[in-house]
Structure formats: structure tokens, C-alpha cells
Amino acid sequence: MKLNKKLIATGVLTASLFAGNTFAAVSAEEAAKLGDSLTRIGAEKAGNGDEIPAWDGGLTDIPSDYKGDGIYVDPFADEEPLFTIDQSNVDQYAENLSPGQVAMIKKYSTYKMPVYKTHRTAKYPDDILEETVENATKVGLISGGNGLENYQNATPFPIPQNGLEVIWNHITRYRGGSVVRNVGQVTPTADGAFSVVKFQDELTWRTALTDYEPDQDPNVLFYFKQAITAPSRLAGNVLLVHETIDQVKEGRRAWVYNAGQRRVRRAPQVAYDGPGTASDGMRTTDNFDMFNGAPDRYEWELVGKKEMYIPYNSYELVSRDLSYDEIVQAGHINQDYTRYELHRVWHVQAKLKSGARHIYAQRDFYFDEDSWQASIIDHYDGRGDLWRVAEAHNMHFYDQEVPWYAIETLYDLLSGRYLALGLTNEETNPYEFGAKRHSRDYTPAALRRAGTR
């Protein structure tokens, strides 16, 4: 592994190195690197002199044939793979892969990784970047690292000092302020048979509410509402979440509306390793968005930086020319439609605290430096065996300046099954950014209005 000694001068840092409940922000001198040797989001501007180019502002040219309808056109459609990693050469490239990626290649002869030219397309709006620079010297961790102080918006720790700060960068990353998306989720059987569960998700940051007031719900980070729209046996069930900033001081607020019973109930199980919605046991609640929720059950270690082949610029996976039948197959998604590039990532290792409970005893996270998005996560069981492998197929929503995911996949090495979430190929109106939402839209009473039966 290649550690970035320019950014981690003291070597491996862990949350346990810090005493007390408050972790300090960086100095003004350190923060001056942002916009200079570092991008304003905290990535290294320079390339590696070979495969990773210097960051030059991200993807700014919107393809001429994009219609502004949330159906994204591939700006790199004419490119061909440089090479492919498969069972014949995986050992040659193992240094730049996670153990989980290597395990997937060795388990499935059909699992391959087409590697393309690297494009550092990630870009955020200027106001988000300006707030990120300001955050560097003022935002800190509280409650043992389980909450933020002096935080309103944008990335809190562009120059992270420990693993928890990296996790918070992922949790809080900008996703457009307020967005509605219509997506599909599949959990194929071992032989590849599947049915699609369809969701309409709403995600609205507190600061993006049309009636936002600075002192209104100050411990809330964002509001999330998820309605199941298909199949008919599940349609009408709705989940509502108020994601709190300090989840130790005040746990996540969650409610579910059961369409069959026509009742709204509190849902404390929507946290940690509670079962993911309609996932057939294939993901936990905190597997959604690769990782979400309170980090208090783990010890977090910032291992360092390395260069790694991760899914990137995955526009083909949202192509309207593909059906779900063409993407979903036995064991894993159809890797012919994937794209991998070499990028620098932050490696963070999470180990379950003594006495804490979770089905995952260890998780190894790999975060894209240009977006703070978790791109690969290896999950280990209580025996220390590699169990599940998550891959986020990153893409840049160029008209919104939002890096996000085309789809998320979570592979179970033991059962041979997997989950894929975020499919849009067959969905109408897949994304609506800038949705106008009021605080009243995210109350328990609103759940009944959102139900369809």
C-alpha cells in the first residue's frame, strides 16, 4: 500500500489518538493548501505522472445530446478499455485492488474489470466548495466523534486527521440539496432469477427546505422519504427518516407507514444492522448509500491513501439502451457494462468495539479522493472471514455538479447472491434535482398522505 506522506505526515492516525470529546479543526496554515496544492474539496491536484491526471476542474462540458431530463449521456462512449483484469492476471494487479475485488474475480470466471483511461470528472458547485474551505478551520467532532460542531453544510473535513472525519465527509457530501429519484432494486437468486422493487426516494437537506430557518431542527442533517411503488404487494409502504447530526445525543428519528394496516409507527430498527427495506436479507440499513448512520459502534482507523481501480464514470450502466435483464445476471451484474479507472482513495478500517453488536465485525472502506464517496467496502464476519463486497459505480451528474452513484452493488461471497440498488434504465423521470420541499413534507402525518392504499 502507498501511503500519502504529504498529507499524513505522522503516519497512521486513529480516532483513539485524540483525548476528550472534541476533535479540533485544522490550522489556517494547513487550510491554505485548499485551492493550492489541494483542490477545495481536499484532493491532491497533481496527478501521479502516469495514469492519474492532474485535476483540471472536473467535467464541465455537458454532452451536446443531453436533454436535461435526468437521462444521462455518456461523454466517454467512444473510449475502449486499456486492458481487462480477470482470473488470468488478477495477481499482477492485486496491489491496486481490495481483497474483496480479488475474491470476486477468483470466485467467478465471468467477473472481470474493464479498465479505462482515468478522468477526474468530480466537481461541486462553487458555493459548496467555498463552505468546505471555511469548514476546514471551524468544524470539529463532538460526542467522541459521533457528531459535528459548527457545521451547517458542505464537506466538514477537507483535510481529515482521522478515520471518523473521512466517514463524516462521506455521510455529509453534497447530493444536490433536494432531489427525488425513481430507482429499482434487485436481489437475484443464485441462478440469476429476480424481480424488481421500485422506490421513489426523496432526499432534502435541512438547509434546502423552502421554509428553512437556521434554528429550526438544528440537530437534523437531512430528511429522507422512501415510498415503494412496485410490486403491488409492497406498494404504498413508506419510510421517513430525520437524520440527526449527533446520533448519540439524539438517535435517528424514523417512522414507517404500513399501507395494509394504514398505520404510522416509529421504526427504531431502521439503523445499524437492521434489515434494509425489501432487501431479502441482502443488506443492512447502514449498507444503504454504501454507509450511513451513527459511527459509534466501531473504532475507525485512517490507514492512509493508495491508488486503486474503482468503478468510475459508469454512464453505460444508466443507458436507456439496456434492460434490467441485460444488466442483472447470476452472481454479479454484467461486467461488460462496467468501467473501472485508477484513482487515489482514502483507506479507512472500521473494527467493531468490544461489547458492541453488529453483523459486520470489520469493514474496510475505500473513498474516492475527489468526491469523498465510498467506492469499495469489504465486509468481514465475526470469524474474521471476508463476507460481502460492496462496489459503488460512480458517475458525475454533470448538469447538477453532483458526483453520485449510477448503482450500488453488494455481493455475498458465501451465498452467491447480491443486491443492486439504483437501477434507472427502465424508469421514467429517474432524477429530479432542485425539488421544492417544505418541512411539513417530512412529518409523520405526511406519511399517510404519501401512502397509496
PyMOL commands that set and color helices and strands:
alter all, ss='L'
color gray80, all
select helices_A, chain A and resi 15-17+28-31+90-96+99-107+126-135+143-145+163-172+206-208+285-287+315-318+324-327+335-337+439-442+444-450
alter helices_A, ss='H'
color red, helices_A
select strands_A, chain A and resi 13-14+83-85+113-115+140-142+147-149+178-186+196-205+220-230+238-244+253-258+263-266+298-311+340-352+362-368+374-380+386-397+402-412+418-423+431-433
alter strands_A, ss='S'
color yellow, strands_A
deselect
rebuild
show_as cartoon
